């Protein structure tokens, strides 16, 4: 079975645009000078990866019977200018848990293996990540 996704976006003015899906609206930073109150396209890509990892944790922790009190993801990307593209994305997953290092590694492997966005990005750029216990 193939899943399909649809999002629509439109230009509001020279300072920004808006994307819509379901009943959600997201302001997009499409201003050439940038803006502080919205995600630009590169930041949206990183946020998508973060959401993929976080949603993946919601999916796999019950299956693994993994004790998860909290999880955070930090990301950093490097973009080249010509041609413009992301050449590397680094992420760090910080998990609030008492699980062993082996179980943390198992969680990380599952997040990478079953993540739609992480799998897509790993085919297109260097995707490097770590996982550690909070503390």
NORCORNOR-V594507 format. One record per residue. N is the residue number from 1. SS is DSSP state (A for helix, B for strand, O for the rest). Layout:
{{N | SS} {N | SS}}
This chain:
{{1 | O} {2 | O} {3 | O} {4 | O} {5 | O} {6 | O} {7 | O} {8 | B} {9 | B} {10 | B} {11 | B} {12 | B} {13 | B} {14 | O} {15 | O} {16 | B} {17 | B} {18 | B} {19 | B} {20 | B} {21 | B} {22 | O} {23 | O} {24 | B} {25 | B} {26 | B} {27 | B} {28 | B} {29 | O} {30 | O} {31 | O} {32 | O} {33 | O} {34 | O} {35 | O} {36 | O} {37 | O} {38 | O} {39 | B} {40 | O} {41 | A} {42 | A} {43 | A} {44 | A} {45 | A} {46 | A} {47 | A} {48 | A} {49 | A} {50 | A} {51 | A} {52 | A} {53 | A} {54 | A} {55 | A} {56 | A} {57 | A} {58 | A} {59 | A} {60 | A} {61 | A} {62 | A} {63 | A} {64 | A} {65 | O} {66 | O} {67 | O} {68 | O} {69 | O} {70 | B} {71 | B} {72 | B} {73 | B} {74 | B} {75 | B} {76 | B} {77 | B} {78 | B} {79 | B} {80 | B} {81 | O} {82 | O} {83 | O} {84 | O} {85 | B} {86 | B} {87 | B} {88 | B} {89 | B} {90 | B} {91 | B} {92 | B} {93 | B} {94 | B} {95 | B} {96 | B} {97 | O} {98 | O} {99 | O} {100 | O} {101 | A} {102 | A} {103 | A} {104 | A} {105 | A} {106 | A} {107 | A} {108 | A} {109 | A} {110 | A} {111 | A} {112 | A} {113 | A} {114 | O} {115 | O} {116 | A} {117 | A} {118 | A} {119 | A} {120 | A} {121 | A} {122 | A} {123 | A} {124 | A} {125 | O} {126 | B} {127 | B} {128 | B} {129 | B} {130 | B} {131 | B} {132 | B} {133 | B} {134 | O} {135 | O}}
